Amino acid sequence: MRISRSAAPHSRRRIRFQPRPLALAAALAFALGAGPQAIGIAHAQSTPAAVQHYDLPAGPLDATLTRIARQSGRVIVVEPQLVEGLHAAPVRGELTMEQAFSQALSGTGLVLDVRDSGTLGVRRPRNATLLAPVTVSARTERSGITEGSGSYTAAGPSSTATGLALSLRETPQSVTVMTRQRMDDFKLETLADVLEQTPGVTVDRQNDMTTFNVRGTAVNLQTDGNRRFANGWGWNSHIVHTLDDLAEIDRVEVLKGSSGLINGDGAYGATINLIRKRPTREFQASATVGAGSWDTWRLDADVSGPLNADASLRGRLVAARKDGKTFNGKETDSSMLYGTLEYDLAPDTLLSAGLTWRQRELRGAAGTTPIQGFDGDGNAVPRMARDYNIGADWAGYKQDSLNAFARLEHRFANGWTGKLQLAHEGIETPKMRIGSLRYALPAVTAQYGVYKDIESRDQSFILDLQGPFELFGREHQLLFGAGAYRHRTTLLRAGLPNLVLPGADYGQGGGIVPKPAANPSYSDDYFSNDRRYVYAAGRFSLADPVKLILGARVSDYEQKDVTDISWYNTNLREKGVVTPYAGLVVDVARDISVYASYASIYQAQSAKDANERTLDPEEGLTYEIGAKGEFFDKRLNASASYFWMRTDNTAEEVGLNVQGDSIYRAVKGVIRRGYELELSGELARGWQAQGSYVQNSSDLDSASATPKHQFKLGSTWQFADGALRGLTVGAATRWQSTISVQRGNAELRQRAYWLVDLMARYQIDAKLSISANLHNALDKKYFAGVTNFNAQGLFYTWGAPRSFNASLRYDF
């Protein structure tokens, strides 16, 4: 095979095909990388068969088009810039040539072009602006990028579940994707905002602390696949990531169930993976200014594009600043700056690096202490108003973080890809002061928490190698990897007693809490985590419609906590822990698959029994079966699943010791089960939706604080013509069943409730748009969390009342 070059940049040449597939692949890759020279394949037979059997896996579009043309004996002429980086869908079955090309091009935004000469090509639809409101680009198909797609679903691959780049339908576990469009439409600015509207996720507010759970238990956090930890005292650890601004995030992927293959140890409710925005090959920039309730204002800027003539060096800069108050009078400020570069060291080698800086400040903090509903003796406390704050005016903190990351990725000639990721994060909080009221008889008391010199450091690396191989005449995929992670947190903690406030009224709020002693004594606390691991996974093609995924991870784990309170000191070590994984996916129709999976995880824990013995590591297994579908050229995804989870050594609180610390017992064979229904994407031209219903139940008595039923729906409609052309309107609603906590005869209950958010956006012209958002439009009064503090009583946190936001965006 030979390639003829022409001086004309858009000339086309035909290439005479001969049966040398390696040479063909190399020449085609060279032609695509060098410029828009044509690629053609001459007739290998004069009359191709009407129907042939195809069995081509998903892969690069250029290679798939070549294989179809070769098999059908036709000439195809391709403009390289149209197909560069695009990902082809699998092509399988007894198909005509046209059907084979249609399957390969599904979801790419391209169509087959049959020319008068009889040669074939690919092109964008001539009426693409009317028929394709969802933009599918090369970057979308290659990496799953959702920015600019306008979609509420993900068309590209995800590696959050197995490490392998699989579509949602190919993944044998429940995966939800919150796209950039979904976040922008409903002004979901922080991780907590996003997860409140994410199918299957419960967001629990405990005053200034926010926690997430899925299927009745906790979750793991990642950024670009790198695990994020937060160790230390309760509130210190839970404010580190949950309130992060997500201006630099392209999408949030939520893998539900055990995730031992990608995490080794950790929580078994879900893994939440934040995927950053990447630089673009074309210039784009936007600026947004907004203002809203409680004296809130916000500025955003996002600039991206090439930094040299051939776009081999690309950069992106994202900045955001928000100031304002909360509905209960606390003052908040946050800033973030994100910068990243990508450089093509070679056509098949990509180097990327970046920094993310954040600063967050809060004044009027009450820490983890919510509003009291019942005291420790079961006496009811008068219900406080929504704007009530038990936090002291002088209390608060200022936190800075800096995250540095780098990635080197190389694609080998045989289709294999190697990737090295490095990350380092430092988080500093010079001083954190907490002051709050606690209702007690005969007098109200002030509670204190003072910390200083809080420093957290994380370092991690991940190295993996994955690619295809052939066995028994079929193509399969393998993944091998290794990694390590190190976390350290140090801080000084003041030991301050509670202060009785004679004559004080709990209803006066935190404004009456005096400042603590000026020079308290401090203890020196230290928390550490170390992990080392290796893993492997394979996706095996047993038959055209049947794929088997097998994998395992072997992990070493160490955790050490050192404080001046012996009850909280731990020294845990586990070596050679194996967490296996298995999944089976069967295509039962062109657009529908059924699946079954088994996943495991373990988690070392610091909970102690009445004899101060640390409980054995908790082990969690998840079994899941379900069905998934892709419709309308992957613009709509739907799934239905049933899960059954079993855990051993689950810690359940059974009381307090004489010092007031919690005592736990290990519960064996705790069962959680339920089912999930989800739909996301384009229902019709201009109509985007994401909806879900989740039911779950648990053997644990404490599960009553988690809703058994959840329904969530977010949808927008874009007017394409007429007097309302340029207008987009939408609504998001959430419903959950009753939650409660109980101590003795006292019960604090939040009955089932609905919340409704509304949005509208008007595209004034091609560059300028204005948006308005109304949160909790019906001004529902509800508890965003209920908490049982045992001897201290039952507590609640109010949800935010109705609020309004308006913003103006300009695209350059």
C-alpha positions in Angstrom: 0.0 0.0 0.0 1.2 3.5 -0.8 0.1 7.0 0.0 0.5 9.8 -2.5 0.7 13.3 -1.1 -0.5 16.4 -2.9 0.6 20.0 -2.4 -3.1 21.0 -2.3 -4.2 20.9 1.3 -7.6 19.4 0.6 -6.8 17.1 -2.3 -7.9 13.5 -2.2 -6.1 10.4 -3.5 -7.3 6.8 -3.8 -5.3 4.1 -2.2 -5.2 0.6 -3.7 -6.1 -1.9 -1.0 -4.0 -5.0 -0.6 -4.5 -7.5 2.2 -1.9 -6.2 4.7 -3.9 -4.9 7.7 -0.9 -3.7 9.8 0.5 -1.7 6.9 -3.0 -0.3 6.2 -3.5 0.8 9.8 -0.1 2.4 10.0 -0.6 4.3 6.7 -4.0 5.4 7.7 -2.8 6.7 11.1 0.0 8.6 9.3 -2.4 10.1 6.8 -4.8 11.3 9.5 -2.0 12.8 11.6 -0.3 14.6 8.7 -3.2 16.5 7.2 -6.4 16.2 5.2 -5.1 14.0 2.4 -7.7 11.5 1.2 -7.8 7.9 2.1 -9.4 5.5 -0.4 -9.8 1.8 -0.8 -10.2 0.4 -4.3 -12.7 -2.3 -5.3 -11.6 -5.8 -4.2 -14.6 -7.3 -5.9 -17.0 -6.0 -8.5 -20.2 -6.9 -6.8 -20.2 -6.8 -2.9 -22.7 -9.1 -1.1 -25.9 -7.4 0.0 -25.6 -8.7 3.5 -22.5 -9.8 5.4 -21.6 -10.8 8.9 -19.8 -8.0 10.9 -18.1 -8.4 14.3 -16.2 -5.2 15.0 -15.7 -3.9 18.5 -16.0 -0.3 19.6 -12.8 1.6 18.6 -11.3 4.5 16.8 -13.7 5.6 14.0 -11.0 5.8 11.3 -9.9 2.2 11.9 -13.5 1.0 12.0 -14.4 2.7 8.7 -11.4 1.2 7.1 -12.4 -2.3 8.2 -15.9 -1.9 6.9 -14.7 -0.6 3.6 -12.2 -3.4 3.3 -14.8 -6.1 4.1 -17.4 -4.6 1.7 -15.0 -4.0 -1.1 -15.9 -0.3 -1.6 -14.0 2.9 -2.0 -14.2 5.4 0.9 -12.8 8.9 0.9 -12.4 10.5 4.3 -11.5 14.0 5.5 -9.2 13.3 8.4 -10.3 16.4 10.4 -13.9 15.0 10.4 -12.9 11.7 12.1 -9.9 12.6 14.1 -10.2 11.1 17.6 -13.8 10.0 17.1 -15.0 6.7 18.7 -17.0 4.2 16.7 -19.8 2.2 18.1 -19.6 -1.7 17.9 -20.7 -3.1 14.5 -22.2 -6.6 14.8 -24.7 -8.8 13.1 -25.9 -9.7 9.6 -25.9 -6.3 8.0 -25.8 -4.5 4.6 -22.8 -2.2 4.0 -25.0 0.8 4.7 -26.2 -0.6 8.0 -22.7 -1.4 9.1 -21.5 2.2 8.4 -24.6 3.5 10.2 -23.8 1.5 13.3 -20.2 2.7 13.3 -21.2 6.3 12.9 -23.9 6.2 15.6 -23.5 9.1 18.0 -20.6 10.7 16.1 -22.7 13.4 14.4 -21.6 12.2 11.0 -23.5 10.3 8.3 -22.6 8.2 5.3 -22.3 10.1 2.0 -22.8 8.0 -1.2 -21.5 10.1 -4.1 -22.4 10.1 -7.8 -19.2 8.3 -8.7 -20.1 5.5 -6.4 -17.4 6.3 -3.9 -18.3 6.7 -0.2 -17.5 9.4 2.3 -18.7 10.8 5.6 -20.0 14.2 6.3 -22.0 16.2 8.8 -25.7 16.4 8.1 -26.6 19.4 6.0 -29.3 20.4 8.4 -27.2 19.5 11.5 -28.1 22.7 13.3 -31.8 21.7 13.3 -31.5 18.0 13.7 -28.6 17.7 16.1 -29.1 20.0 19.1 -26.6 17.7 21.0 -23.1 18.4 19.8 -21.0 15.3 19.6 -17.3 16.1 19.0 -14.2 14.1 18.8 -13.3 15.0 22.3 -16.7 14.0 23.5 -16.4 10.5 22.0 -12.8 10.0 23.1 -13.0 11.1 26.7 -16.7 11.4 27.6 -16.5 15.2 27.8 -20.0 16.7 28.3 -19.3 20.4 28.0 -20.9 21.9 25.0 -23.0 18.9 24.3 -26.2 20.5 25.6 -27.1 17.0 26.9 -28.2 15.5 30.2 -26.5 12.2 29.4 -23.0 11.0 28.5 -22.2 9.7 25.1 -18.6 8.9 25.7 -16.8 6.2 27.7 -16.4 6.1 31.5 -13.7 4.3 33.5 -15.1 5.1 36.9 -16.4 1.5 37.4 -13.7 -0.8 36.1 -10.8 1.3 34.9 -11.8 0.2 31.4 -13.2 2.8 29.0 -16.8 1.6 28.7 -20.0 3.3 27.8 -22.8 3.4 30.4 -24.6 0.5 28.7 -21.4 -1.6 28.6 -20.8 -1.1 32.4 -22.4 -3.8 34.5 -23.2 -1.5 37.5 -25.4 1.6 38.0 -23.6 4.7 36.9 -25.1 8.2 36.9 -23.6 11.2 35.1 -24.4 14.8 36.0 -23.3 16.7 32.9 -22.0 20.3 32.6 -25.3 21.3 31.0 -27.3 19.9 33.9 -25.2 21.8 36.4 -25.4 25.1 34.4 -29.1 25.0 33.8 -30.0 24.7 37.5 -27.1 26.7 38.9 -25.6 23.7 40.8 -22.4 25.3 42.0 -21.0 23.1 44.8 -20.6 19.3 45.1 -23.4 19.3 47.6 -25.7 21.2 45.2 -25.0 18.7 42.4 -25.5 15.6 44.6 -28.8 16.9 45.9 -30.2 16.5 42.4 -28.3 13.3 41.5 -30.4 10.2 41.3 -30.0 7.9 44.3 -27.9 10.2 46.4 -29.0 11.5 49.8 -27.4 14.7 51.1 -27.6 15.0 54.8 -27.0 18.5 56.4 -25.8 18.6 59.9 -25.5 22.4 60.4 -22.1 23.3 58.8 -21.3 19.7 58.0 -22.5 17.9 54.9 -22.4 14.2 54.3 -23.5 12.0 51.3 -24.8 8.5 51.2 -26.1 6.1 48.6 -28.0 2.9 49.2 -28.0 3.8 52.9 -24.3 4.1 53.4 -21.3 6.4 52.8 -19.4 7.2 49.6 -15.9 7.6 48.3 -14.6 10.8 46.5 -12.3 11.0 43.5 -11.1 13.6 41.1 -10.0 12.4 37.7 -9.8 8.9 39.2 -7.5 10.0 42.1 -8.9 9.1 45.5 -9.5 12.0 47.9 -9.4 11.5 51.7 -10.2 13.8 54.6 -9.0 12.5 58.0 -9.3 14.2 61.3 -12.0 15.4 63.7 -15.5 15.2 62.4 -16.3 18.6 61.0 -12.7 19.3 60.0 -12.8 16.4 57.6 -16.3 16.9 56.2 -15.8 20.5 55.0 -12.7 19.7 53.0 -14.3 18.6 49.8 -18.1 18.6 50.1 -18.4 22.4 49.7 -16.0 22.7 46.8 -17.0 25.0 43.9 -17.3 23.0 40.7 -16.6 25.7 38.1 -13.7 23.7 36.7 -15.6 20.3 36.6 -16.9 18.9 33.3 -19.1 16.2 34.8 -19.7 14.2 38.0 -19.9 10.4 37.6 -21.5 8.4 40.4 -20.8 4.6 40.5 -23.2 3.0 42.9 -22.3 0.0 45.0 -19.0 -1.6 46.0 -15.9 -0.4 44.1 -13.1 -2.6 45.4 -11.6 -2.9 41.9 -10.9 0.9 41.7 -10.7 1.8 45.4 -9.6 -1.4 47.2 -10.9 -0.1 50.5 -13.5 2.5 51.4 -17.2 3.0 51.7 -19.5 0.7 49.7 -22.4 3.0 49.0 -20.9 4.7 45.9 -17.8 6.3 44.3 -18.2 9.9 43.2 -15.7 10.9 40.5 -15.2 14.6 39.5 -13.9 14.9 36.0 -12.1 18.2 35.2 -12.6 20.4 32.1 -9.8 20.1 29.5 -8.2 22.6 27.1 -9.9 22.8 23.7 -8.3 22.9 20.3 -10.4 25.9 19.3 -10.6 29.2 21.1 -13.5 29.7 23.4 -14.2 32.0 26.3 -17.1 33.1 28.5 -17.8 35.5 31.4 -20.7 35.3 33.7 -22.0 37.7 36.4 -24.8 36.8 38.8 -26.6 38.0 41.9 -29.2 36.6 44.1 -30.9 36.3 47.5 -29.1 37.0 50.8 -26.8 39.6 49.2 -25.1 36.9 47.1 -23.1 37.8 44.0 -20.9 35.6 41.7 -18.4 36.1 38.9 -17.1 33.3 36.6 -14.6 33.4 33.7 -13.5 30.5 31.5 -10.9 30.9 28.7 -9.6 27.9 26.6 -7.8 27.3 23.3 -4.6 26.7 21.4 -1.3 28.4 22.4 0.6 27.8 19.2 -0.1 27.6 15.5 -0.8 23.9 15.2 -2.7 23.6 18.5 -0.2 21.1 19.8 0.0 23.2 23.0 -3.4 24.1 24.6 -4.4 25.8 27.8 -7.4 26.6 29.9 -8.0 29.0 32.8 -11.2 29.0 34.9 -11.8 31.5 37.7 -14.8 31.9 40.1 -15.6 34.2 43.0 -18.7 34.1 45.2 -19.6 36.3 48.2 -22.8 36.4 50.2 -24.7 35.2 53.2 -26.7 32.1 54.1 -30.4 32.1 54.9 -29.6 32.0 58.6 -27.1 34.9 58.6 -23.7 33.3 58.2 -21.3 35.0 55.9 -19.5 33.0 53.2 -16.8 33.8 50.7 -15.2 31.4 48.2 -12.7 31.8 45.4 -11.2 29.3 43.0 -8.6 29.4 40.1 -7.9 26.5 37.8 -5.3 26.4 35.1 -4.2 23.5 32.9 -2.0 22.8 29.9 -1.9 20.0 27.4 1.0 19.3 25.0 1.2 16.8 22.2 4.7 15.5 22.6 4.1 13.3 19.6 1.0 12.3 17.6 0.4 9.5 20.1 1.8 11.1 23.3 0.0 13.6 25.4 1.4 15.4 28.5 -1.0 17.4 30.7 -0.5 19.3 34.0 -2.4 21.8 36.0 -3.2 23.6 39.3 -6.4 24.2 41.3 -6.4 26.8 44.0 -9.3 27.3 46.4 -10.0 29.6 49.3 -13.1 29.4 51.4 -14.2 31.5 54.4 -17.2 31.1 56.8 -18.2 33.4 59.7 -20.9 32.4 62.2 -20.0 28.7 62.3 -21.6 26.2 64.7 -19.7 23.2 63.5 -21.5 19.8 63.6 -24.1 20.9 66.2 -27.5 21.5 64.7 -30.6 22.9 66.3 -31.9 20.9 69.3 -35.4 19.3 69.0 -35.2 17.2 72.2 -32.8 17.3 75.1 -31.0 14.2 76.4 -33.9 13.4 78.8 -36.5 13.5 76.0 -37.8 17.0 76.8 -39.1 18.8 73.7 -37.3 22.1 72.9 -39.4 24.9 71.3 -39.1 24.8 67.5 -36.8 27.6 66.2 -37.3 29.6 63.0 -35.5 28.8 59.8 -33.2 31.9 60.1 -32.1 30.8 63.6 -28.4 30.2 64.0 -26.8 28.7 67.1 -23.3 29.6 65.9 -21.4 32.5 67.5 -20.8 35.6 65.5 -17.0 35.4 66.1 -16.8 31.7 65.1 -15.5 30.5 61.7 -12.5 29.6 59.6 -10.5 30.4 56.5 -9.2 27.6 54.4 -6.8 27.5 51.5 -6.0 24.5 49.2 -3.7 23.9 46.3 -3.9 20.8 44.1 -1.2 20.0 41.5 -1.6 17.2 39.0 0.1 15.8 35.9 -0.7 13.0 33.4 1.4 11.4 30.7 -0.5 9.3 28.2 0.9 7.3 25.2 -1.0 5.3 22.6 1.1 2.4 21.2 0.9 1.2 17.6 -0.8 -2.0 18.7 -3.8 -0.1 20.2 -2.6 -0.3 23.8 -2.5 2.8 25.9 -0.2 3.6 28.9 -1.0 6.3 31.4 0.8 7.8 34.4 -1.0 10.1 36.8 0.6 12.1 39.6 -1.2 14.4 42.1 -0.4 16.4 45.2 -2.8 18.5 47.4 -2.1 20.7 50.4 -4.9 22.1 52.5 -4.3 24.6 55.3 -6.6 26.1 57.9 -4.6 28.5 60.2 -7.4 28.7 62.8 -10.9 27.3 63.2 -13.1 28.5 66.0 -16.5 27.0 66.8 -19.0 28.3 69.3 -22.6 27.1 69.7 -25.5 26.9 72.1 -26.8 23.7 73.6 -30.2 23.4 75.3 -30.0 21.8 78.7 -31.8 22.1 82.1 -31.5 23.9 84.3 -29.4 26.3 82.1 -28.3 26.8 78.5 -24.6 26.0 77.9 -22.0 27.2 75.4 -20.0 24.6 73.5 -16.5 25.3 72.1 -14.1 23.8 69.6 -10.9 25.6 68.8 -8.3 24.2 66.3 -5.2 25.8 64.7 -2.5 25.0 62.3 -4.6 22.4 60.5 -2.6 21.0 57.6 -3.4 18.1 55.2 -1.1 16.7 52.6 -2.0 14.1 49.9 0.3 12.5 47.3 -0.7 9.8 44.9 0.3 8.1 41.7 -1.5 5.7 39.3 0.1 3.8 36.5 -1.9 1.7 34.1 -1.7 -0.1 30.8 -4.6 -1.3 28.8 -5.4 -2.4 25.3 -6.9 -5.1 23.0 -5.7 -8.6 22.3 -7.0 -11.5 20.2 -7.8 -15.0 21.5 -9.8 -17.7 19.8 -10.6 -15.4 16.9 -12.1 -12.7 19.1 -10.9 -9.3 20.3 -10.7 -8.7 24.1 -9.4 -6.0 26.4 -6.9 -6.1 29.3 -6.0 -3.6 32.0 -3.1 -3.7 34.4 -2.3 -1.1 37.0 -0.5 -0.1 40.2 -0.6 2.9 42.5 0.1 4.4 45.9 -1.5 7.0 48.1 -0.3 8.9 51.2 -2.3 11.2 53.4 -1.2 13.2 56.5 -3.2 15.6 58.7 -1.7 17.4 61.7 -3.4 20.0 63.9 -3.5 21.6 67.3 -6.7 21.1 69.3 -7.7 23.1 72.3 -9.3 21.3 75.3 -12.1 23.7 76.3 -15.0 22.8 78.7 -18.6 23.8 78.2 -19.7 27.1 79.8 -23.0 27.4 81.6 -24.9 30.6 80.8 -27.3 31.3 83.7 -30.4 33.1 82.7 -29.7 32.7 78.9 -32.5 31.7 76.5 -31.8 29.1 73.8 -34.0 31.2 71.5 -31.5 34.1 71.6 -29.2 32.1 69.3 -25.4 32.0 69.0 -25.0 35.7 69.4 -24.9 35.3 73.2 -22.0 32.8 73.2 -18.9 34.5 74.7 -15.5 34.0 73.3 -13.4 31.2 74.9 -10.4 31.6 77.0 -7.6 33.6 75.3 -4.7 31.1 75.9 -6.0 27.6 76.0 -3.7 24.6 76.1 -3.5 22.5 72.9 -2.9 18.9 72.1 -0.9 17.8 69.1 -3.1 15.4 66.9 -1.9 13.4 64.0 -3.8 11.3 61.4 -2.3 9.2 58.6 -3.3 6.9 55.8 -1.1 4.9 53.4 -2.2 2.7 50.5 -0.3 0.6 48.0 -2.1 -1.6 45.4 -1.9 -3.5 42.1 -4.9 -4.4 40.0 -5.9 -6.2 36.8 -9.1 -6.5 34.8 -10.2 -8.0 31.5 -13.2 -7.7 29.2 -13.7 -10.9 27.3 -15.9 -11.3 24.3 -17.5 -14.7 24.8 -19.8 -14.3 21.8 -21.1 -11.4 19.6 -23.6 -10.2 22.2 -21.9 -11.5 25.4 -19.1 -9.8 27.4 -17.6 -11.0 30.6 -15.6 -8.6 32.9 -13.3 -10.1 35.5 -10.9 -8.2 37.8 -9.2 -8.1 41.1 -7.2 -5.7 43.3 -4.6 -6.5 45.9 -4.1 -3.7 48.5 -2.0 -2.9 51.5 -3.5 -0.4 54.0 -2.2 1.5 57.1 -4.0 4.0 59.2 -2.7 5.7 62.4 -4.5 8.2 64.5 -2.7 9.8 67.5 -4.5 12.1 69.9 -4.5 12.8 73.7 -7.8 10.9 74.0 -6.9 7.2 74.1 -10.4 6.2 72.9 -9.7 7.8 69.5 -6.2 6.4 69.0 -5.9 3.7 66.3 -3.2 1.8 64.6 -4.6 -0.3 61.8 -2.7 -2.4 59.2 -4.0 -4.8 56.5 -1.8 -6.4 53.9 -2.6 -8.4 50.8 -6.4 -7.7 50.9 -8.0 -9.0 47.7 -11.1 -7.4 46.3 -12.5 -9.3 43.3 -14.9 -8.1 40.7 -17.1 -9.8 38.0 -19.7 -8.7 35.6 -21.6 -10.1 32.6 -23.3 -8.0 29.9 -25.5 -9.5 27.2 -26.9 -7.5 24.3 -30.5 -8.7 23.9 -31.4 -6.2 21.2 -29.6 -3.5 19.2 -30.2 -0.9 21.8 -30.7 -2.9 25.0 -28.5 -5.0 27.2 -29.0 -6.9 30.4 -26.3 -7.4 33.0 -25.3 -8.9 36.3 -22.3 -8.0 38.6 -20.5 -8.9 41.8 -18.3 -6.3 43.5 -16.6 -6.2 46.8 -14.8 -3.7 49.1 -13.4 -3.6 52.6 -12.9 -0.8 55.1 -10.7 -0.7 58.1 -12.6 1.2 60.9 -11.7 3.0 64.1 -15.0 2.2 65.9 -14.5 0.5 69.3 -16.6 -1.8 71.5 -17.2 -1.5 75.2 -13.8 -3.1 75.9 -12.0 -0.5 73.8 -11.2 -3.1 71.1 -11.2 -1.8 67.6 -13.7 -3.5 65.4 -12.5 -5.7 62.6 -12.5 -4.2 59.1 -16.0 -4.0 57.5 -16.5 -6.1 54.4 -19.1 -5.2 51.8 -20.4 -7.2 48.8 -22.8 -5.9 46.2 -24.8 -8.1 43.8 -26.7 -6.2 41.1 -28.8 -7.2 38.1 -30.4 -4.9 35.6 -31.1 -3.7 32.1 -29.7 -0.7 30.1 -30.7 0.9 26.9 -29.2 3.5 24.5 -31.7 5.2 22.2 -31.8 7.9 19.5 -28.1 7.5 18.6 -27.0 7.4 22.2 -28.8 10.7 23.0 -31.0 8.9 25.6 -29.9 6.4 28.2 -32.2 4.4 30.4 -31.6 1.7 33.1 -33.4 -0.4 35.6 -31.5 -2.3 38.4 -32.0 -4.4 41.5 -29.2 -4.5 44.1 -28.5 -6.6 47.1 -25.7 -5.7 49.5 -24.3 -7.6 52.5 -21.9 -6.3 55.0 -20.1 -7.9 57.9 -18.6 -6.2 60.9 -20.8 -3.1 60.4 -20.5 -0.7 63.3 -23.7 0.1 65.1 -23.8 2.5 68.0 -25.2 1.0 71.2 -24.4 3.6 73.8 -21.9 5.9 75.5 -19.0 5.2 77.9 -18.5 7.3 81.1 -16.5 9.9 79.1 -19.5 10.4 76.7 -17.8 8.6 73.7 -19.8 6.3 71.5 -19.6 2.5 72.0 -20.2 0.3 69.0 -20.9 -3.4 68.3 -20.1 -5.3 65.1 -23.2 -6.5 63.3 -22.8 -9.4 60.9 -24.9 -10.0 57.8 -26.4 -6.6 57.5 -28.6 -6.6 54.3 -29.4 -3.6 52.2 -31.6 -4.1 49.1 -33.5 -2.0 46.6 -34.1 -1.1 43.0 -33.4 2.0 40.8 -35.0 3.3 37.7 -33.2 6.1 35.7 -33.6 7.9 32.4 -31.4 10.7 31.1 -30.9 12.5 27.8 -32.9 13.9 24.9 -36.6 12.8 24.8 -37.3 14.9 21.7 -35.6 17.7 19.8 -35.0 20.4 22.4 -36.3 18.4 25.3 -33.7 17.3 27.9 -34.6 15.3 31.0 -33.0 13.3 33.8 -35.4 11.3 36.1 -35.1 8.6 38.6 -36.9 6.6 41.3 -35.0 4.7 44.0 -36.2 2.4 46.7 -34.0 0.9 49.4 -34.3 -0.8 52.7 -31.9 -1.9 55.4 -31.7 -4.2 58.5 -30.1 -1.5 60.7 -32.3 0.4 63.1 -30.4 3.6 62.3 -31.5 3.4 58.7 -34.6 5.4 59.5 -32.6 8.6 59.0 -32.3 7.7 55.3 -35.3 8.0 53.0 -36.6 4.6 51.7 -38.0 6.2 48.6 -36.7 9.0 46.4 -37.9 10.5 43.2 -36.0 13.1 41.3 -36.7 14.8 37.9 -35.0 17.7 36.1 -36.1 18.7 32.6 -35.7 21.6 30.2 -37.5 22.6 27.0 -35.8 24.8 24.3 -38.1 26.6 21.9 -36.6 26.2 18.4 -38.8 28.6 16.4 -41.7 31.1 16.6 -42.0 34.1 18.9 -40.2 32.2 21.8 -37.2 31.1 19.8 -34.1 31.3 22.0 -36.0 30.7 25.2 -35.3 27.6 27.4 -37.5 26.9 30.4 -37.2 24.0 32.9 -38.0 22.6 36.3 -36.4 20.2 38.8 -38.4 18.4 41.5 -37.3 16.1 44.3 -39.5 14.0 46.6 -38.4 11.8 49.4 -40.2 9.6 52.0 -40.3 10.1 55.7 -37.1 10.2 57.8 -36.8 10.1 61.6 -34.5 9.6 64.6 -35.6 8.3 68.0 -34.3 8.2 71.5 -36.5 6.5 74.1 -40.0 7.9 73.6 -38.8 11.0 71.9 -39.0 11.0 68.1 -37.9 13.7 65.6 -39.6 13.2 62.2 -39.5 14.8 58.8 -42.5 13.7 56.8 -42.4 13.1 53.1 -42.0 16.3 51.1 -41.6 17.8 47.6 -39.2 20.5 46.5 -39.4 22.3 43.2 -36.8 24.5 41.4 -37.5 26.5 38.3 -35.2 28.0 35.6 -35.4 30.1 32.5 -32.7 31.2 30.0 -33.0 33.5 27.0 -30.4 33.6 24.2 -30.5 37.3 23.3 -28.1 36.7 20.4 -25.3 34.3 19.5 -23.1 35.5 22.3 -25.3 37.0 25.1 -27.7 35.1 27.3 -29.6 35.9 30.5 -30.8 33.3 33.1 -33.0 33.2 36.1 -33.3 30.4 38.7 -35.8 29.9 41.6 -34.8 27.4 44.2 -37.4 25.9 46.5 -40.0 27.7 44.5 -42.9 26.6 46.8 -41.0 27.8 49.9 -41.3 24.4 51.5 -40.3 24.2 55.2 -38.4 21.0 55.8 -35.5 19.5 57.7 -32.4 18.9 55.5 -31.1 16.5 58.1 -32.0 14.9 61.5 -29.4 13.7 64.0 -29.4 11.5 67.1 -26.6 12.6 69.5 -27.8 10.1 72.2 -27.2 11.6 75.6 -27.3 15.2 74.2 -30.7 14.6 72.4 -32.2 14.8 68.9 -31.3 17.6 66.5 -32.4 19.0 63.2 -31.1 21.3 60.4 -33.4 23.5 58.4 -33.4 23.3 54.6 -33.0 26.5 52.7 -36.1 28.6 52.0 -37.0 30.0 48.6 -34.2 31.9 46.9 -33.7 33.7 43.5 -30.7 34.1 41.3 -30.2 35.9 38.0 -27.1 35.9 35.8 -25.8 37.3 32.5 -23.4 35.3 30.3 -21.3 36.5 27.4 -19.5 34.1 25.1 -16.5 35.5 23.2 
